[in-house]
Amino acid sequence: MKRLLPVAALSLLTLAGCANTSTYSGDVYRGNQAQTGQSVAYGTIVAVRPVQIQADSRTGNLLGGGGGAVLGGLLGSQIGGGSGRQLATVAGALGGAVAGTSVEDRANRVSALEMEIRRDDGTDVVVVQRADRQYQAGQRVRLIGSGANLSVAPY
């Protein structure tokens, strides 16, 4: 049993980072965007700031929190005896749930850029997308899409 715990812990931590974060890239289109007309505007980047995107967990933190609770409970049950063991098991399960949720949240963060762009018509827009390209102030870019589906691409 004691040999199984490290393997289970590593397995859960690996699975906790399984959120699909590629959709935050300017180079990835969702299925409903394919074969549809997209508006294009041109502009110049005014400011760039590194930010983080907290991706939603596909499991609603169930994997991290639930897995952490199970592992914490198993570890807690190895301590003490009688009612002390029961208290350690409960404390381990609660602590494991909190720690597992935190690990899953950190694994689901994506490095991103917040770009303020002045369109050629003089209006400003801010777009946040995954930092998978280098952008800098003064760079000309294309704004593709409209409303909630707006991405930035090099010009």
Protein Blocks (a to p, Z undefined) as FASTA:
>chain_A
ZZmmmmmmmmmmmmmmmccfklmpckbccfklgopacdddddddfbdcddddddddfklo
mmmmmmmmmmmmmmmmmggehjllmmmmmmmmmmmmmmmmmmmmmmmpccddddddddfk
opacddddddfbccdehiacddedehjlccdddZZ
